[in-house]
Structure formats: C-alpha cells, structure tokens
Amino acid sequence: MIRILVVDDQAIVRDGLVTVLGLVPDLEVVGEAANGVEAIELSVSLDPDVVLMDLRMPVLGGADATARLRAEAPRSAVVVLTTYGDDASIAAALAAGARGYLTKDAGREEIATAVRSTANGQMTFARGIGERIIGNLATQPSPRERFPQLTPREAEVLDLIVTGRANAQIATDLFLSPSTVKSYVNDIFAKLGARDRAHAIALATGRAAS
C-alpha cells in the first residue's frame, strides 16, 4: 500500500480526495491537513510515502511546507495538487523540492498514477505542464551550452531527467547500467549544485527560485 497525506485548506476538497483515493486498492490515505504546519507535523508522525500538497493555504503555504519537509520528513515525496498552473507557481514548487505537479482538474486515475510514479522515485507532471516545461527547455540553450561543466553524456542524462525519467528508465534509454547512470546523476548534481532531481529540473528549465 502507498500511504498518502492529503493537504488542502478546503475541507470539501480534502473529503473528496479521501473518498476518491479510498476507492483505489493500492492507495491508503493515512491523514489530512489543512495547512503547511499541520502537513509537516503529520508527515513527521505518520511517515506517508506521498504528500498531496495544495499550494495556497493559510498559516504556511505549500511551497514553504515542501521545502521544510525535505529537511524534517525527507522520505515523504510531495506532489503538488493545486488550482494554479502558472509558471511562477510551478517554479516555486520545483525549487522547493516537489516531485510532481498536478492541477485540480486531474481525474482519479491521473492522481493515482502520479502518486504511484512519485512513490517509485519518478517525477510526474500534468500533461500540459510537462509539455510546457519541455517546450520552454527546447527554446533555451541546450544543457551542454548552459552548463559547460557537463560532459556530453551528462548533458544527455540531464535532458532525460527533465522529462521525468527515473534512473532505471535512463539506463534503458541509453543502454547503460543503473550504477553508471547513478554515477552520472550524482556528478550532475555536484556540478550544478543541485539538491535533488526537482532542483536539477528547476535549474535546467530556468525555473529555480532566486
């Protein structure tokens, strides 16, 4: 079972998510929070696999809560589920360490798929958002041009990280061993000063918060 914490300041939204996700056999909602402070407290005590996080909430917003969760409950991966799909909101969430970004028009299957992918270590985005990130990247200089410190192979791996591929998928795509890919990823993080995959994507797409 994948254990989920639902975080949203609107009770009706939380109730709806709990009901919908409760119908998925391999998912279990273990708690609900109405703001970022409650999300941190419950993540520490309940140790969920995935936190479904709203962005704009009283007391403490989702982006700030996500950044704090990285330090206080690092095993819990955050998937943002919000009304807002603007570039600034996406950039703030990715820079804070979110591993996925969905908008609230997502259906049950899309949310369930995103939760499973995130629990398995992958990045996941709503289709329009993922396409926009990749499209914006395509209009920018290549990783090799933007980050001359990367080798051609490292730049290629970074491109695949941006598409949301996990290490195992990158290994398959590039005909490399998983251990070799892990080494490349670690070197990329070190050269870019990236904290994790989300931060690397934010840097590569020019969305890292200043």
Legacy VTK file of the C-alpha trace (Angstrom):
# vtk DataFile Version 3.0
C-alpha trace
ASCII
DATASET POLYDATA
POINTS 210 float
0.000 0.000 0.000
1.126 3.537 -0.802
0.396 5.766 2.191
-0.837 9.286 1.403
-1.277 12.500 3.375
-3.822 14.907 1.858
-3.142 18.614 2.449
-5.671 21.285 1.451
-7.254 24.174 3.321
-10.722 23.406 1.907
-12.487 20.636 3.790
-14.668 19.742 0.825
-11.572 19.167 -1.332
-9.937 17.013 1.326
-13.132 14.982 1.745
-13.386 14.470 -1.996
-9.775 13.327 -2.323
-10.080 10.953 0.624
-13.203 9.428 -0.891
-11.806 9.145 -4.407
-8.420 7.759 -3.375
-10.083 5.354 -0.955
-11.544 3.572 -3.973
-8.072 2.736 -5.339
-6.942 -0.641 -3.938
-3.215 0.101 -3.583
-3.595 3.582 -2.054
-4.332 4.458 1.566
-4.992 7.945 2.930
-3.416 7.999 6.383
-4.103 11.616 7.313
-5.434 15.060 6.381
-4.007 18.525 6.994
-5.474 21.983 6.445
-2.206 23.931 6.141
1.536 23.540 5.791
2.274 23.454 9.511
-0.157 20.580 10.035
1.327 18.867 6.972
4.803 18.934 8.493
3.615 17.708 11.881
1.615 14.836 10.387
4.360 13.889 7.940
6.800 13.530 10.821
4.387 11.439 12.885
2.708 9.395 10.141
5.618 8.984 7.679
3.489 8.953 4.494
5.022 7.846 1.212
3.442 10.725 -0.703
2.037 14.092 0.372
-0.615 15.606 -1.917
0.039 19.290 -1.281
-2.075 22.334 -2.093
-0.052 25.492 -2.691
-2.036 28.460 -1.403
-3.058 27.870 2.205
-3.218 29.920 5.406
-0.578 29.683 8.154
2.021 28.104 5.858
1.733 27.673 2.095
2.550 24.553 0.137
5.871 25.633 -1.356
7.321 26.653 2.016
5.954 23.471 3.609
7.526 21.381 0.846
10.926 22.948 1.456
10.666 22.232 5.190
9.510 18.666 4.573
12.733 17.964 2.727
14.579 18.529 5.989
12.056 17.252 8.526
10.426 14.340 6.673
12.731 13.617 3.718
11.223 10.209 2.964
7.842 11.739 2.129
7.669 12.834 -1.512
5.487 15.832 -2.362
3.082 16.013 -5.293
1.534 19.444 -5.637
-2.199 19.403 -6.387
-3.378 22.944 -6.973
-5.704 25.180 -8.939
-2.763 27.207 -10.219
-0.687 26.232 -13.251
1.227 29.459 -13.817
4.982 29.488 -14.326
5.720 31.199 -11.004
3.794 28.587 -9.005
5.460 25.725 -10.868
8.907 27.253 -10.373
8.331 27.761 -6.645
7.119 24.181 -6.181
10.002 22.622 -8.100
12.598 24.780 -6.384
11.135 23.782 -3.008
11.578 20.107 -3.869
8.185 18.929 -5.144
8.454 15.742 -7.168
5.221 16.216 -9.071
2.751 18.894 -10.097
-0.919 18.366 -10.897
-3.832 20.736 -11.268
-7.185 20.113 -9.628
-8.887 19.209 -12.879
-6.978 15.909 -12.727
-9.117 12.796 -12.510
-8.792 9.881 -10.116
-6.631 7.802 -12.445
-4.257 10.664 -13.200
-3.807 11.375 -9.496
-3.367 7.673 -8.677
-0.809 7.262 -11.466
1.102 10.322 -10.281
1.137 9.025 -6.699
2.445 5.624 -7.811
5.119 7.145 -10.042
6.275 9.507 -7.316
6.381 6.713 -4.739
8.624 4.835 -7.185
11.075 7.721 -7.368
9.940 9.364 -10.598
8.974 12.945 -11.338
5.415 13.405 -12.580
3.562 16.348 -14.091
0.134 17.080 -15.521
0.374 16.655 -19.284
0.069 20.322 -20.165
2.586 21.318 -17.510
5.089 18.661 -18.510
4.802 19.677 -22.146
5.258 23.339 -21.206
8.394 22.593 -19.190
9.859 20.595 -22.059
8.762 23.241 -24.571
10.399 26.012 -22.574
13.536 23.928 -22.339
13.547 23.475 -26.121
13.594 27.267 -26.641
16.577 27.681 -24.326
20.219 26.804 -24.937
20.942 23.107 -24.560
22.193 21.815 -21.191
25.647 21.488 -22.747
25.566 25.180 -23.741
24.047 26.379 -20.456
26.242 24.170 -18.306
29.639 23.828 -19.990
30.891 21.976 -16.935
28.809 18.955 -18.004
30.186 16.330 -20.345
28.079 15.499 -23.434
26.842 12.319 -21.752
25.952 14.170 -18.546
24.008 16.739 -20.585
22.137 13.879 -22.263
21.284 12.364 -18.881
20.098 15.767 -17.641
17.774 16.043 -20.648
16.199 12.730 -19.671
15.908 13.745 -16.007
13.904 16.785 -17.154
11.410 14.511 -18.930
10.756 12.783 -15.597
12.581 9.538 -16.285
13.893 7.541 -13.336
17.425 6.138 -13.318
16.262 2.713 -14.488
14.489 4.246 -17.491
17.536 6.367 -18.343
19.695 3.250 -18.186
17.381 1.517 -20.664
17.203 4.522 -22.995
20.978 4.996 -23.109
21.972 1.319 -22.867
23.865 1.900 -19.643
23.958 0.061 -16.340
21.906 1.509 -13.491
25.059 2.038 -11.452
26.613 4.043 -14.284
23.515 6.224 -14.541
23.520 6.775 -10.773
27.133 7.920 -11.021
26.275 10.339 -13.835
23.328 11.733 -11.868
25.458 12.281 -8.773
28.103 14.057 -10.877
25.436 16.256 -12.482
24.037 17.244 -9.096
27.510 18.080 -7.832
28.400 20.175 -10.877
25.099 22.079 -10.898
24.866 22.452 -7.135
21.500 20.692 -7.299
19.965 19.304 -4.115
17.906 16.651 -5.881
16.095 15.822 -9.128
13.442 18.509 -8.654
16.098 21.160 -8.114
18.072 19.894 -11.134
14.936 20.202 -13.297
14.288 23.703 -11.983
17.862 24.702 -12.838
17.758 23.058 -16.269
14.482 24.750 -17.215
15.471 28.125 -15.781
12.760 27.894 -13.111
14.901 27.745 -9.986
13.846 30.357 -7.454
16.385 33.070 -6.868
LINES 1 211
210 0 1 2 3 4 5 6 7 8 9 10 11 12 13 14 15 16 17 18 19 20 21 22 23 24 25 26 27 28 29 30 31 32 33 34 35 36 37 38 39 40 41 42 43 44 45 46 47 48 49 50 51 52 53 54 55 56 57 58 59 60 61 62 63 64 65 66 67 68 69 70 71 72 73 74 75 76 77 78 79 80 81 82 83 84 85 86 87 88 89 90 91 92 93 94 95 96 97 98 99 100 101 102 103 104 105 106 107 108 109 110 111 112 113 114 115 116 117 118 119 120 121 122 123 124 125 126 127 128 129 130 131 132 133 134 135 136 137 138 139 140 141 142 143 144 145 146 147 148 149 150 151 152 153 154 155 156 157 158 159 160 161 162 163 164 165 166 167 168 169 170 171 172 173 174 175 176 177 178 179 180 181 182 183 184 185 186 187 188 189 190 191 192 193 194 195 196 197 198 199 200 201 202 203 204 205 206 207 208 209
